[in-house]
């Protein structure tokens, strides 16, 4: 796939991407990155097309070599109150706001950019077409995956370390058996349906 035509050729180009719009549990995580042309990172591509080991190695290099990087998030409470789209946009704004130096232009993976003060452009499949978006994709995924492993220890029985909160058969069955935890998105239909099916409602084994 060809790289997009970018109407900016300066050094302060940021890429932004998110991870975690589809899961039933956990935050949506975003990352923003400004790469350093003098310290390139080889092998950047869509984080989903990389092995876990390769992603982690690249994330380490990005954090070491980038001019700037920042990881942000929107919590489950925001996702449930705002909806996943608006929560994701808010998290993207936070990621770019965290960059120092401040970017002069921002590329966002997907079809739309948030309503913000930076000149920007959306790039469809940008995480596989533009290195700086791929770098953001990798940082966001590594950060969220690590968090889901930690949450698996806190909320055992759901398999969070494996599926990372996505709606797998195992996850749905666990929801129906155990109920929802505080990190489950009650605004998502599979969570609501699982709660209704078990008649557990908001009172669960993890309600504290």
C-alpha positions in Angstrom: 0.0 0.0 0.0 1.3 3.4 -1.0 2.3 6.0 1.6 -0.1 8.9 1.7 0.8 12.4 0.5 1.4 14.4 3.6 1.2 18.3 3.3 4.0 18.8 5.9 7.7 18.0 5.6 9.0 19.4 8.8 10.7 17.6 11.7 7.8 17.9 14.2 5.4 15.4 12.7 3.3 13.4 15.2 1.5 10.1 14.7 -1.5 9.1 16.8 -3.2 5.7 17.2 -5.5 3.9 19.6 -5.9 0.4 20.9 -8.9 -1.0 22.7 -12.1 0.3 21.0 -13.5 -3.2 20.6 -12.9 -4.9 24.0 -15.6 -5.4 26.6 -13.3 -4.5 29.4 -10.5 -2.1 30.2 -9.5 1.3 29.0 -9.0 2.6 25.5 -5.3 3.5 25.2 -3.8 6.1 22.8 -0.3 7.0 22.0 1.3 9.9 20.2 4.9 9.8 18.8 7.3 12.2 17.1 10.1 10.2 15.6 13.7 11.5 15.3 15.0 11.2 11.7 18.5 11.0 13.1 17.7 7.9 15.1 15.4 5.8 12.9 13.6 2.7 14.2 13.6 -0.1 11.6 10.7 -2.5 11.0 7.8 -0.3 12.1 4.4 -1.5 11.0 0.8 -2.1 12.2 1.2 -3.5 15.8 -1.3 -6.2 15.1 0.9 -7.7 12.4 3.9 -8.1 14.8 4.6 -10.8 17.3 4.4 -9.8 21.0 8.2 -10.1 21.3 8.8 -7.9 18.3 6.3 -5.3 19.5 8.0 -5.1 22.9 11.4 -4.8 21.3 10.2 -2.0 19.0 8.4 -0.2 21.8 11.7 -0.1 23.8 13.5 1.4 20.8 10.7 4.0 20.2 10.8 5.1 23.8 14.6 5.4 23.6 15.0 7.1 20.2 11.9 9.2 19.5 12.0 13.0 19.9 8.8 12.7 22.0 6.2 10.1 22.9 3.2 10.0 25.3 0.6 7.4 26.2 -2.8 8.4 27.3 -6.1 6.7 28.0 -9.9 7.0 28.6 -11.2 5.0 31.5 -14.2 2.6 31.5 -16.3 5.3 33.3 -15.7 7.7 30.4 -16.4 5.1 27.8 -19.7 4.3 29.4 -20.7 7.9 29.9 -19.4 9.4 26.6 -19.5 6.4 24.3 -16.4 4.7 22.8 -16.0 7.2 19.9 -15.9 10.3 22.0 -13.8 8.7 24.7 -11.3 7.7 22.1 -11.2 11.2 20.7 -10.6 12.6 24.2 -7.8 10.1 24.8 -6.1 11.1 21.5 -6.2 14.8 22.5 -4.5 13.9 25.8 -1.8 11.9 24.0 -0.9 14.8 21.7 -1.1 17.3 24.6 1.5 15.3 26.4 4.1 15.7 23.7 7.2 17.9 24.2 8.2 19.4 21.9 4.8 20.3 20.6 4.0 18.9 17.2 3.5 21.1 14.1 1.4 18.5 12.3 -0.5 15.4 13.4 -1.4 12.2 11.5 -4.2 10.2 12.9 -4.9 6.6 12.1 -8.4 6.1 10.8 -11.1 8.3 9.1 -11.3 11.3 11.4 -9.3 13.6 13.6 -10.4 14.9 16.9 -11.6 18.5 17.2 -8.4 20.1 18.3 -6.0 23.0 17.6 -3.4 21.1 15.6 -3.2 20.9 11.9 -3.9 17.3 11.2 -4.9 14.7 8.7 -6.6 11.2 9.1 -4.9 8.3 7.3 -6.9 5.2 6.6 -4.8 2.1 7.6 -2.1 4.6 8.6 -0.6 2.2 11.1 0.6 0.1 8.1 1.4 3.1 5.8 3.2 5.7 7.9 6.0 4.9 10.3 5.1 7.6 12.9 1.6 6.2 13.2 2.9 2.6 13.3 5.1 3.7 16.2 2.1 5.1 18.1 0.2 1.9 17.4 3.0 -0.2 18.9 3.3 1.9 22.0 -0.4 1.9 22.6 -0.8 -1.8 22.2 2.2 -2.8 24.3 1.0 -0.5 27.1 -2.6 -1.8 27.0 -1.6 -5.4 26.7 0.7 -5.1 29.8 -2.2 -3.5 31.7 -4.6 -6.3 30.8 -2.1 -8.9 32.1 -2.0 -7.1 35.4 -5.8 -6.8 35.5 -6.0 -10.6 34.9 -4.3 -11.1 38.3 -6.7 -8.7 39.9 -9.8 -10.2 38.3 -9.1 -13.9 37.7 -11.4 -16.2 35.8 -12.0 -14.1 32.7 -8.9 -14.8 30.7 -8.0 -11.2 30.4 -4.3 -11.9 29.9 -5.1 -13.9 26.8 -7.9 -12.1 25.0 -7.1 -8.6 26.4 -10.8 -7.9 27.1 -12.1 -8.7 23.6 -15.4 -10.5 23.2 -14.2 -14.1 22.8 -16.4 -17.1 23.6 -14.4 -17.7 26.8 -14.9 -14.1 27.9 -18.7 -14.1 27.3 -19.1 -17.4 29.2 -17.1 -16.0 32.1 -19.3 -12.9 32.2 -22.4 -15.0 32.3 -21.0 -17.1 35.1 -19.1 -14.6 37.2 -20.9 -11.3 36.3 -19.2 -8.0 35.5 -16.2 -6.5 37.2 -15.6 -2.7 37.7 -13.5 -2.8 34.5 -16.3 -4.1 32.3 -18.0 -1.6 29.9 -21.6 -1.8 30.8 -22.6 0.4 27.8 -21.5 -2.5 25.5 -24.3 -4.8 24.5 -22.6 -8.2 25.3 -21.9 -7.0 28.9 -25.5 -5.8 29.3 -26.9 -9.1 27.8 -24.7 -11.2 30.0 -25.8 -9.4 33.1 -29.5 -9.6 32.1 -29.1 -13.3 31.3 -27.7 -14.1 34.8 -30.0 -11.6 36.5 -27.0 -10.4 38.5 -27.4 -6.8 37.5 -24.9 -4.5 39.1 -24.3 -6.7 42.2 -21.5 -9.0 41.3 -18.7 -10.9 43.1 -16.4 -8.0 42.3 -18.8 -5.2 43.4 -16.8 -3.2 45.9 
